[in-house]
Amino acid sequence: MFAAVLLAILAVAATGIWLLRQNVLGSFADYAVNIELDRLTELSSDLARRYRQHGNWAFVPADATDRRNWIAAELIRLQDARLAREGALRPGGGSDIPVAAPADAGASSGAVAGEAALAEEA
């Protein structure tokens, strides 16, 4: 009898822990997705603003590697600007995420996938 009660208590506890774990993991996944969507929305708005200013995509590096590094640097720059607006930037500024600087992002020209969508926004 005692073993059956103990087994039932363990089963209920295990089920409760499993349900709690599922809930926490699901909530964290939603939280992470929302953060990434906010960052991408901010990047998209910044790209649309720059496209309107320049009238073309000359500000985006043409080389794929330089473009990836440039986008990563832009995301960091936008995050640092957001943190500075919120007064949360660490002393000394900057981000802890290392990113290689693009060779010469200002002088490069090229197209980015999805430029038609951004051009329509402008």
N, C-alpha and C positions, 0 to 999 in steps of 0.2 A: 504494500500500500504506500509506504513512505517513498519507495523508488518511483512509483507512478506519479505521485504528487511532485517530486523533485524533477522528473522528466517533463511534466507539464509546465512547471515554472521555467525551466530552461528553454523549452520550445517557445513560450510566450516572450521571454527575454530576447531570444535570438531573432524572433520575428520583429519585435520592436526595434532592435538595433538595425536590422536589415532595412526596415521601412524608413527609419531616421536617416540612414546612410543614403538611400535612394533620394530622399527629399533634399538633403544637403547637396548632393552631387547635381541634381537637376537645377536647383536654385543657383549654384555656382556657375553652371554652364550658361544659364540665361544671363547672369551678371557679366560673364566674360564676353559673350556675344554682343551685349549692349555696349560695352566699353569699346570693342572693335568697331561697331557700327558708328558710334559717335566719332571716333578717330577718322574713319573713312569719310564720313559726312563732312567733317572739318577740312580734310584734305581736298575733297571734291569741290567744296566752296572756294578754297584758296586757289585751286587750279583754274576754276571758272573765272575768278577775279583777275588772275594773271593773264589768262587768255584774252579777256576784254581789254586789259591794259596794253598788251603787246599786239593784239590782232592776229597772232599766229602762235605756233608751238615752238618758236626758236629758243625759248627759255628752258626747254626740256632737253637733256642730253640725248644725242642720237644713239650712242653705243648702249647696248642692253645692260652691260655691267655698270656703266656709269649711271644709267637711268635708275637701276635698282638702288644703288648707293645714294643717289640724289633723292629718291622717294623716301628712303629710310631717314636721311638727314632732314627732309622736310617734315616728316612725322615727329621727329624729335624736336625740331624748331617750333612746331605748332604746339606740342605738349609743353615745352618750356614757356612759351608765350601764355598759354592758358594758366599754367601754374603761377606765373608772375602776376597775371591779372587777379588771381585768387589769393595772392600774397603767400603762396606756399612753396616758392622756389627756394631750394637749399642755398645756404651761403656759398658764394663762389659760382653759382649758376650751373647750368649744364645738366646733362643726363648721364646716368651710369652706363648707358647702352653704347658700346663702341661701334662706330660706323666709319668705314673708309670714306674719305672725302672724294668726290668726283674729280676727274682730271681737270676739266674746265667747263663747268656746267653752263656758265654764262655765254660762252662762245659757240656752243654746240647747237645744232638744229636737228630736228627730227619730228617724227610723229609718234603719238602714243595711242595705243588701242583705246577705243572709246572716245576719241576726240570729237566725233560727230555728236555724241550725246552731250558733251560739255559745250560744244558750239551752239547746240540748240538752246541750252540754258541761257547763254549769253545773249 
